[in-house]
Amino acid sequence: MRSARQRLHTICGHVKWSKEHGRVNLVQTRSKVLSTDNINPFVKNMEYAVRGPIVIRAAEIEQELKAGKSKPFSDVIRANIGDCHATGQKPLTFLRQVVAICTDPDRLMDDPKYPADAKSRAKRILSGCGGQSIGAYSDSSGVRVIREDIAAYITNRDGHPCNPDNIFLCTGASDGIKTIMKLCMTGEGGNKRAGVMIPIPQYPLYTATIAEYNACPINYYLNEDNNWSLDIPELKRSIQEARSHCVPRVLCVINPGNPTGQVLSRENIENVIQFAKEENLILMADEVYQHNVYAKGSAFHSFKKVLTEMGPEYQDIELASFMSTSKGYMGECGFRGGYCEAINLDPDVKVQLLKSISAKLCSSVSGQAAMDVVVNPPTSSEPSYPLFLKEKEQVLGDLKEKAKMVTETFNSMDRMSCNVVQGAMYAFPQINMPPAALEEAKKRGVPADVMYCFELLEKTGICVVPGSGFGQRPGTYHFRTTILPPVEKLKEMLERFRTFHEQFLSTYK
Ligand SMILES: Cc1ncc(COP(=O)(O)O)c(C=O)c1O
């Protein structure tokens, strides 16, 4: 027999009971407009593994440890996300000084504790801000003097001129990438959707944005057997297969690579540009790790430089390249600073791009100030140079040591192989899964790499991301780890990892 309350709920779901002053009342409510059945389906389709279920579980374990629950480890090591400062990296003194003075010029501009070069940088930035305040909106594309500093940095880096009008500041590189990708959408559905070529494995921002914009991912596999190189026959295969169900428009390249840690050779970049020309594609070059190159013989070549040097017949290729404050030796993820340089756009398209940026007003001006310091660091004749150099070299030196340590350690483990971490901040080792582990994963209804990573987390407190979150060739199993924990912590992490891996293999032998 149903109660009166149940009957009422059946009749009108929007009537709620409340008890007040000892009396039972009926309160008129309305049902939610949004449910997961009716929200934007493209948002529902988005996935972002780097902050996915394994990370939620890691946070729960941290709480359990805090509450005194006994575990075979005393802390969680978060090697799931490229968040440098969260893993212990210290901010660069000079960058913080400049941003601090920009933020509080009345008190700090005359403070003798702050060096003259930090003050002159801050003055220059503030001179470009409305009311000399970083609290004012900037031009939509960013503070003019900062764009000039970025252009000078690019000119100096590449040895070719850069026009500040081709640059816009953004809220982290993520925002710039989304802005350009949005511009490339066709506005149509079905097989007229824009096709976006992305590497597999990829940084999940790309698949998430493609899903959000209802575009069509065109997956090209990186060649794991050749240190994750980008092979032209594979690009050709993927675009040919995609033609029947979308309109290929964009080719995204991440160099140095995330999650794969490779650095593309100049020849490889030339071939990619040639391919983009032949296939009439817009190039998006994600170069946020341009300062993170460690391996002997590897060097960063910007797409802009290579394209410029390939000759006049390549100067019609539309190229957007992206940089960030979040990576390099700065690791200032929270400032959300970034820029995009877009070249060879049709002038009318540039107007439309600017309009779409204007609708967001501007990116955070403190993020822009941080970006300015990245492109305009102390020079050898300035007072802050020695400390700046020491801090920069410390971070990059440690990363280099850790890149080597991680590669060697994973390669020394049975049934594990890891390409050389040439750059960026990650390793993407492959686990040669024992058949019994594959069977067990099947029984549990989860991919084997997910099972591996969850067991690793539960038994050791190490949080890494399963390879399936980035994409991998079917039948292969990987995980991504950052190389960010401090050297001693990373050593400890790798020891915990080795013990776990040996136990895993003996369990499933
Ligand atoms: C390849 C790549 N591109 C873009 C981003 C986003 O950077 P930002 O913090 O500047 O948005 C990341 C962050 O990890 C990344 O790895």
The ligand as an SDF file (V2000), in Angstrom:
LIG
                    3D

 16 16  0  0  0  0  0  0  0  0999 V2000
   50.6520   19.7440  -24.8930 C   0  0  0  0  0  0  0  0  0  0  0  0
   49.9220   20.7030  -24.0090 C   0  0  0  0  0  0  0  0  0  0  0  0
   49.2630   21.7160  -24.5620 N   0  0  0  0  0  0  0  0  0  0  0  0
   48.5850   22.5950  -23.8150 C   0  0  0  0  0  0  0  0  0  0  0  0
   48.5420   22.4810  -22.4470 C   0  0  0  0  0  0  0  0  0  0  0  0
   47.7470   23.4590  -21.6650 C   0  0  0  0  0  0  0  0  0  0  0  0
   48.5520   24.4160  -21.0820 O   0  0  0  0  0  0  0  0  0  0  0  0
   47.9860   25.6970  -20.3630 P   0  0  0  0  0  0  0  0  0  0  0  0
   48.1850   25.4830  -18.9020 O   0  0  0  0  0  0  0  0  0  0  0  0
   48.8230   26.8110  -20.8880 O   0  0  0  0  0  0  0  0  0  0  0  0
   46.5650   25.8520  -20.7310 O   0  0  0  0  0  0  0  0  0  0  0  0
   49.2120   21.4280  -21.8200 C   0  0  0  0  0  0  0  0  0  0  0  0
   49.1360   21.2490  -20.3720 C   0  0  0  0  0  0  0  0  0  0  0  0
   49.5840   20.3000  -19.8040 O   0  0  0  0  0  0  0  0  0  0  0  0
   49.9210   20.5190  -22.6220 C   0  0  0  0  0  0  0  0  0  0  0  0
   50.5810   19.4990  -22.1020 O   0  0  0  0  0  0  0  0  0  0  0  0
  1  2  1  0
  2  3  1  0
  2 15  2  0
  3  4  2  0
  4  5  1  0
  5  6  1  0
  5 12  2  0
  6  7  1  0
  7  8  1  0
  8  9  2  0
  8 10  1  0
  8 11  1  0
 12 13  1  0
 12 15  1  0
 13 14  2  0
 15 16  1  0
M  END
$$$$
